[in-house]
Amino acid sequence: MKSSYELAMERLNSKNGPAKKLSAKQKKELAEIDSIYSAKVAEKELLLKKEMEKAMIAGQYEEYEKIEKQLSSERKRLEVEREEKKEIVRNK
């Protein structure tokens, strides 16, 4: 009788094929992509959180919410961009 882990791995392999092993070069490229995009996210957060703070102090709550939504969309955009670049590296 197979364990649930073994059954899950069989299903995964049958859907996507066996997982590919990444080379050291690919791992390094993936780490670089993560590093770059983590820095981009941090940069956007610093900039926009500063703007949010200014809006809150000035009592501009609508502007605060607008900037908050912008920050959220920037994070999502950068995450999608990061994953697209990582997928390109994985498929090399």
C-alpha positions in Angstrom: 0.0 0.0 0.0 1.4 3.4 -1.0 1.6 6.4 1.3 -0.4 9.5 0.5 3.0 11.2 -0.3 3.8 8.6 -2.9 0.3 8.9 -4.4 0.6 12.7 -4.6 4.0 12.5 -6.3 2.6 10.0 -8.9 -0.2 12.4 -9.7 2.1 15.3 -9.9 4.5 13.5 -12.2 1.6 12.2 -14.4 0.2 15.8 -14.8 3.5 17.7 -15.4 6.0 15.0 -16.1 8.9 14.5 -13.8 10.3 17.6 -12.2 13.5 18.9 -13.9 16.7 19.2 -12.0 18.1 22.7 -12.1 21.7 23.3 -12.9 23.9 25.4 -10.6 23.9 28.2 -13.2 20.1 28.2 -13.2 19.9 28.2 -9.4 22.3 31.2 -9.4 20.2 33.0 -12.0 17.0 32.3 -10.0 18.7 33.7 -6.9 19.8 36.8 -8.8 16.2 37.4 -10.1 14.9 37.0 -6.5 17.4 39.4 -5.2 16.7 42.0 -7.9 13.0 41.9 -7.5 13.1 41.9 -3.7 15.1 45.1 -4.0 12.6 46.6 -6.5 9.7 45.7 -4.1 11.5 47.3 -1.2 12.2 50.4 -3.2 8.6 50.8 -4.1 7.5 50.2 -0.6 9.8 52.8 0.8 8.7 55.4 -1.7 5.0 54.8 -1.5 4.9 54.3 2.3 6.5 57.7 2.6 3.8 59.1 0.4 1.1 57.3 2.4 2.5 58.8 5.6 2.4 62.3 4.2 -1.2 61.8 3.0 -2.2 60.5 6.5 -0.6 63.4 8.3 -2.3 65.9 5.9 -5.6 64.2 6.5 -5.9 63.1 2.8 -7.5 59.7 3.5 -8.7 59.2 -0.1 -5.1 59.9 -1.3 -3.8 57.5 1.3 -6.2 54.7 0.0 -5.2 55.5 -3.6 -1.5 55.1 -2.7 -2.2 52.0 -0.8 -3.9 50.4 -3.8 -1.0 51.5 -6.0 1.4 49.8 -3.7 -0.6 46.6 -3.8 -0.8 46.7 -7.6 3.0 47.4 -7.8 3.8 44.4 -5.6 1.5 42.1 -7.7 3.0 43.5 -11.0 6.6 42.9 -9.8 5.7 39.4 -8.5 4.2 38.4 -11.9 7.3 39.9 -13.6 9.6 38.0 -11.3 7.8 34.7 -11.9 7.8 35.2 -15.7 11.6 35.7 -15.6 12.1 32.7 -13.3 10.0 30.5 -15.6 12.2 31.5 -18.6 15.3 30.4 -16.6 13.7 27.2 -15.5 12.8 26.2 -19.1 16.3 26.8 -20.5 
